[in-house]
Amino acid sequence: MIELGSDKKHFCSLPHLLISNCPPVAMSFRAPRKVSPSKRSTLTNALEPFLLVPTEQVPTQRMVRGTSNFTVLPPRDFVDPDGSFAQPHVTSVTPATSATSARADDVSTSAPVVVDDTVSTPYSRKKDRQWQKWAIDIIPTLLKPYLSLLRETDSLRDGIPGTSEINCNCRSSVRRINVACVYFERIKVVKVCSCSAALQLLSRGLFPCAPTEPSLAVDLNMLDYVKELFVRSPPNTTAWCDTLEAFLGNCKYKLQTKDSLRRRFGSALHWYSKLLDAKKLLVQSHIDEARKAIIAEDEVDSPSNDQNGIMKLILFLDDEALPAEDQKEPNSCNRPSDYLRARCPLCFGSSQCHNGDFTADVIVCLDACFTQKRRKNPRGGGRGPADIHPDTVFLSEAQVKEMEDYVAEQRPARPMNRKSKAKADDGINLDDGYEPSMRVPTSVLDGCQESFTAADSKRVKASTQMFSDTGVMGLLCRHDRVLWLANMTSAGERQYYALALVKQLFDHLPSTMTVGLLYDIGCQLHRSCVKWDFLDKNIMDRLVFGISVFHAFGHQWACQIIYHPRKCNGFGLTDGEGCERFWSSIKLLIPSLRVSGYYQWLYTIDNQVDYLDEKSLKELGQWLFRKWQQCQEKKIKSEAILHEVNISTETLQAEWMAQVAEQTKPIQKQSKKNATIAVANVLALISTRKSFQDDLVRFDQMIASGNYDTLE
């Protein structure tokens, strides 16, 4: 482990230095000074393993102010017959994978471990090891005992007998630990064996704060209460723990250390949520297997046994593994994927996928939100372990990046050719017309683009210098249920986010289903898709573009005639503003997620979407009844108006088509010189008129005088 007789020496920073097969030498060892992780710089850390250099090569430390009379001894971390050696503070630039960082006791002479392009610290390595212990060992072990506990206690309704000491069948030599158990109204200390502390605590209706040797456990009823509270109000663990500590303090229950409850309670709440996710995934896998056995479907996308269902949640997932198994061959069946049928049973649950009488079989809406952004880590920390929600609705980074690269390849960068623009403005005749497959003139599309560009330029959306994640773009169905979300990292709204979401939707639909898409700038997205072939022809033939109702009035009138959902067949009374309602429902997450970690940010939004889905599912019947009544009322009023005007429906339709054809005509060829020419013509007419008036006066004078000699 130690190489003697060289200028530079490598060894691993172990608590105790062990040397074998070496002669006795005079040796002293001083451990490096420990620095709090919160105060340690990301560039200067106690690295593992670290380098030893001769003491004389270590840079001289700066003298403390007022200590000029003192002599600073050179640092000596290791002494052998070759001399004294010290550990310098060095900067690592060698990347490593996150998998290597999990091995805290790995002895090698390679560069320090790096997680997410930042230097690994003891604190980050500890968190990584703790995450793996929770996800791979503890949660799978607790899953079935937790289900048994729910069955035996009628979902925790029946009381669980508590004792001050929990018996264990392990050998007596195993150390027993004291655990402070926090309830709503008291704190109780129990003794458990360190061999299976989590399992013993769970059997008493408690959940530990750490995977091994926990010092605190929380009542399951309290965790359930807080979990339900945090999806209905802004999640704030600090406020809850301060309130709980104050309440218990009034009852003369005191914790020994300050702020000791917040961190441990937050850890227990997070991993209890993961246990609930594992339970839900396991139950859903059994339901899927039973359903598929009954209806004998060809597609099998659920886990085949309990262990597969558990491992789908707990494995160390990377972003490439986010899509579900039913995404492998989504167009090979005659129904929407199981994922879509679970997302919205009203849109995708029907056995009839396509109806030729409808313009669109399903209607979805797109929009972006720049209030759900996340600040950059001021300490340059990484993302940490990939803690993904099992039912995540986020597209993977690989999917978004793939579409971004494809869009950049299909659409070249637009050069700023000022000469050609100036030449076009100098009176050259401009021709208007229709672009291929577009029903709106080019001049109208340009006007819409300019108006929205001008509006966006006045909005400060998100700075990429301060925010790692600048917003979220969502794809929702007409029932305001989230289908997918895309994490945005750009300063503004980019088309490749919308295209990635649309492509993901069609990947989960059979090849016959048609889709109506409502988007704030649907005309521009339609134009780009046609011009640059962003989407396959098979998708474009089944996609109908429209504009959301509240944003349609910012478009040109000719654009509204074609893209307004009230004027476009197939959209009915759908307003396309479901995304706005969704942004409003998750606005309570803005304060806490602004400073959260990356995976905590994703997980919290996924958890909120899961809650909104359950809430919406219970209200879909009322939603249908309410919408049906509104449709009937509007139908009765419209029929009364048609009966009053006494004009046939065929005549009204013909007049409407004539109006559309007239108001969507391209503008005539025009030039800036036309106005100058018109003014010159008017001035010439005025001059001619004045000349004629002068001639009339002269002729009248000649008639009055009778002198016609000047007449020629």
Stockholm file with secondary structure:
# STOCKHOLM 1.0

chainA/1-712         MIELGSDKKHFCSLPHLLISNCPPVAMSFRAPRKVSPSKRSTLTNALEPFLLVPTEQVPTQRMVRGTSNFTVLPPRDFVDPDGSFAQPHVTSVTPATSATSARADDVSTSAPVVVDDTVSTPYSRKKDRQWQKWAIDIIPTLLKPYLSLLRETDSLRDGIPGTSEINCNCRSSVRRINVACVYFERIKVVKVCSCSAALQLLSRGLFPCAPTEPSLAVDLNMLDYVKELFVRSPPNTTAWCDTLEAFLGNCKYKLQTKDSLRRRFGSALHWYSKLLDAKKLLVQSHIDEARKAIIAEDEVDSPSNDQNGIMKLILFLDDEALPAEDQKEPNSCNRPSDYLRARCPLCFGSSQCHNGDFTADVIVCLDACFTQKRRKNPRGGGRGPADIHPDTVFLSEAQVKEMEDYVAEQRPARPMNRKSKAKADDGINLDDGYEPSMRVPTSVLDGCQESFTAADSKRVKASTQMFSDTGVMGLLCRHDRVLWLANMTSAGERQYYALALVKQLFDHLPSTMTVGLLYDIGCQLHRSCVKWDFLDKNIMDRLVFGISVFHAFGHQWACQIIYHPRKCNGFGLTDGEGCERFWSSIKLLIPSLRVSGYYQWLYTIDNQVDYLDEKSLKELGQWLFRKWQQCQEKKIKSEAILHEVNISTETLQAEWMAQVAEQTKPIQKQSKKNATIAVANVLALISTRKSFQDDLVRFDQMIASGNYDTLE
#=GR chainA/1-712 SS CCCCSSSSEEECCCSSCCCCSCCCCCCCBCCCCCCCTTTCCSSSCCCSSEEEEEGGGSCCCCCCTTCTTSCCCCCCSEEETTEEEECCCCCCCCCCCHHHHTCTTCCCSSCCCEETTEECCHHHHHHHHHHHIIIIIIHHHHHHHHHHHHHHTTTTTSCCCCCSBCCCCSCTTSCEEEEEEECSSCEEEEEEETTSHHHHHHTTTEEESSSSSCSEEEEHHHHHHHHHHHTTSCCCHHHHHHHHHHHHHHTTCCCSSTTHHHHHHHHHHHHHHHHHHHHHHHHHHHHHHHHHHHHTCSCCCSCSSHHHHHHHHHSCCCGGGCSCGGGSSGGGSSSCCHHHHHHCHHHHCCSCCCCTTCSCSEEEEEEEESSSCEECCTTCCCCCSCCCCTTCCBCCHHHHHHHHHHHHHHSCCCCCCHHHHHHHHTTCCBCCCBCTTCSSBHHHHHHHHHHHHHHHHTCCCCCTTTEEECEEEEEEETTSCEEEEEEECSSSCCHHHHHHHHHHHHHTSCTTCCEEEEETTHHHHHHHHHHHCCSCHHHHTTEEEEECHHHHTTSCHHHHHHHCTTTSTTCTTCCSCHHHHHHHHTGGGHHHHTTSCHHHHHHHHHHHHHHHHHHHHHHHHHHHHHHHHHHHHHHHHHHHHHHHHTCCHHHHHHHHHHHHHHHTCCCCCBCTHHHHHHHHHHHHHHHHHHHHHHHHHHHHHHHHHTCCTTCC
#=GC SS_cons         CCCCSSSSEEECCCSSCCCCSCCCCCCCBCCCCCCCTTTCCSSSCCCSSEEEEEGGGSCCCCCCTTCTTSCCCCCCSEEETTEEEECCCCCCCCCCCHHHHTCTTCCCSSCCCEETTEECCHHHHHHHHHHHIIIIIIHHHHHHHHHHHHHHTTTTTSCCCCCSBCCCCSCTTSCEEEEEEECSSCEEEEEEETTSHHHHHHTTTEEESSSSSCSEEEEHHHHHHHHHHHTTSCCCHHHHHHHHHHHHHHTTCCCSSTTHHHHHHHHHHHHHHHHHHHHHHHHHHHHHHHHHHHHTCSCCCSCSSHHHHHHHHHSCCCGGGCSCGGGSSGGGSSSCCHHHHHHCHHHHCCSCCCCTTCSCSEEEEEEEESSSCEECCTTCCCCCSCCCCTTCCBCCHHHHHHHHHHHHHHSCCCCCCHHHHHHHHTTCCBCCCBCTTCSSBHHHHHHHHHHHHHHHHTCCCCCTTTEEECEEEEEEETTSCEEEEEEECSSSCCHHHHHHHHHHHHHTSCTTCCEEEEETTHHHHHHHHHHHCCSCHHHHTTEEEEECHHHHTTSCHHHHHHHCTTTSTTCTTCCSCHHHHHHHHTGGGHHHHTTSCHHHHHHHHHHHHHHHHHHHHHHHHHHHHHHHHHHHHHHHHHHHHHHHHTCCHHHHHHHHHHHHHHHTCCCCCBCTHHHHHHHHHHHHHHHHHHHHHHHHHHHHHHHHHTCCTTCC
//
